[in-house]
Amino acid sequence: MALPSTIYRTTVQLADIDRSIYETLQTTVARHPSETEERLIARLLALALFYEPDLGFTKGISATDEPDLWLKGADGRVQLWVEVGLPDAERIIKAARHAERVALLACGRTLPLWERNQLTRLAAVANLTVLTLDQEFITRLVSLLERVVTWDLTITEGTVYLQAAGESLATPLLTRTGHR
C-alpha cells in the first residue's frame, strides 16, 4: 500500500518591500512521500519569493511535465513557470521556450557543483531568473517544520528575514541571473 502525502497548512505574512507586495498567503500544501522536507520548504519559499496573484502549486513531483508552481493566463498559456532545486539546464531551457517567464530557486546540498556545471548554460536565457538562498537557512527551517506553518517573511535589499516558531532567521537572497 502506498504511503499517503503529508498535508501542511501554511500562512505566510509576506512583506516584499523590494517589490512593494504585502500579502497574507494561505495555502494547503501536500508533501509527497518521496519529497524531502527541504524541498517542501523550498517550494514554500518560492511561493513567497516569486509571489504574484494566482501563482499556485502544481501536481508536483508526480507530474514531471509541470513545474513546482505556475501562473497561467486566461488563455491557458503559462505566464510564470517556477522550479525549485537543482534541475538540469535542458529542463529550464525547454520551459523558457514555452513560458513567458521562468524562475528557479536553486537550492540543495550540491548547489556549488550545480552552479559550475549548469549555470553558465542558463546565462543566455533572456526570460529566466535564478535565485539562491543559503542552504543552512533552509536546513534550519526544516528543523522548525510543523504541520501548521506560520511565517512572517520580509524581503528587503536582497535579504530574506523570516520569523518562524519563535525564531528569527535571515539569509542573503542572491540573484544568479535575471531579475526578480
Backbone hydrogen bonds, N-H to C=O, Kabsch-Sander energy under -0.5 kcal/mol:
donor,donor_aa,acceptor,acceptor_aa,energy
6,T,31,R,-2.4
8,Y,29,V,-2.7
9,R,147,R,-2.5
10,T,8,Y,-0.5
10,T,27,T,-3.2
11,T,149,V,-2.4
12,V,25,L,-2.6
13,Q,11,T,-0.5
13,Q,151,W,-3.0
14,L,12,V,-1.0
14,L,23,E,-3.0
15,A,13,Q,-0.5
15,A,153,L,-2.7
16,D,21,I,-3.0
17,I,15,A,-1.3
17,I,155,I,-1.5
18,D,155,I,-1.2
19,R,16,D,-0.8
20,S,16,D,-0.7
20,S,17,I,-0.6
21,I,16,D,-2.2
23,E,14,L,-1.8
25,L,12,V,-3.1
25,L,23,E,-0.6
26,Q,24,T,-0.7
27,T,10,T,-2.0
29,V,8,Y,-2.7
31,R,6,T,-3.1
32,H,30,A,-0.7
35,E,32,H,-2.1
40,L,36,T,-1.8
41,I,37,E,-2.6
42,A,38,E,-2.4
43,R,39,R,-2.3
44,L,40,L,-2.2
45,L,41,I,-2.6
46,A,42,A,-2.5
47,L,43,R,-1.9
48,A,44,L,-1.5
49,L,45,L,-3.1
50,F,46,A,-2.3
51,Y,48,A,-1.0
55,L,52,E,-2.2
56,G,70,W,-2.2
58,T,68,D,-1.8
60,G,67,P,-0.5
62,S,59,K,-0.8
63,A,60,G,-2.2
64,T,62,S,-0.6
66,E,63,A,-1.7
68,D,82,V,-1.6
69,L,82,V,-2.0
70,W,56,G,-2.5
71,L,80,L,-2.2
73,G,77,R,-2.9
76,G,73,G,-2.0
79,Q,71,L,-2.9
79,Q,77,R,-0.6
80,L,71,L,-1.7
81,W,101,R,-2.1
82,V,69,L,-2.6
82,V,80,L,-0.5
83,E,103,A,-2.6
85,G,105,L,-2.0
91,R,88,D,-0.8
92,I,88,D,-1.3
93,I,89,A,-2.7
94,K,90,E,-2.4
95,A,91,R,-2.2
96,A,92,I,-2.4
97,R,93,I,-1.0
97,R,94,K,-0.7
98,H,94,K,-0.8
98,H,95,A,-0.9
99,A,95,A,-1.6
100,E,78,V,-1.9
101,R,79,Q,-1.4
102,V,127,N,-2.9
103,A,81,W,-2.9
104,L,129,T,-2.5
105,L,83,E,-2.4
106,A,104,L,-1.0
106,A,131,L,-2.4
107,C,85,G,-0.8
107,C,105,L,-0.6
111,L,108,G,-1.6
114,W,110,T,-2.4
115,E,111,L,-3.0
116,R,112,P,-1.9
117,N,113,L,-2.1
118,Q,114,W,-3.3
119,L,114,W,-0.9
119,L,115,E,-0.7
120,T,115,E,-0.6
121,R,118,Q,-0.7
122,L,118,Q,-0.9
122,L,119,L,-0.9
123,A,119,L,-1.0
125,V,122,L,-1.8
126,A,124,A,-0.8
128,L,125,V,-1.2
129,T,102,V,-2.0
130,V,177,T,-2.4
131,L,104,L,-2.9
132,T,174,L,-2.2
133,L,106,A,-0.6
137,F,134,D,-0.6
138,I,134,D,-1.3
139,T,135,Q,-2.6
140,R,136,E,-2.4
141,L,137,F,-2.0
142,V,138,I,-2.1
143,S,139,T,-1.6
144,L,140,R,-0.8
144,L,141,L,-0.7
145,L,142,V,-1.3
149,V,9,R,-3.0
149,V,147,R,-0.6
150,T,148,V,-0.5
151,W,11,T,-2.6
152,D,163,Q,-1.8
153,L,13,Q,-2.6
153,L,151,W,-0.6
154,T,161,Y,-3.1
155,I,15,A,-2.4
156,T,159,T,-2.3
159,T,156,T,-1.5
160,V,171,T,-3.1
161,Y,154,T,-3.3
161,Y,159,T,-0.5
162,L,169,L,-2.7
163,Q,152,D,-2.4
164,A,162,L,-0.5
164,A,167,E,-2.2
165,A,150,T,-0.5
167,E,164,A,-2.3
169,L,162,L,-3.1
169,L,167,E,-0.5
171,T,160,V,-1.9
173,L,158,G,-2.9
174,L,132,T,-2.3
174,L,172,P,-0.7
176,R,130,V,-3.1
176,R,174,L,-0.7
177,T,130,V,-1.2
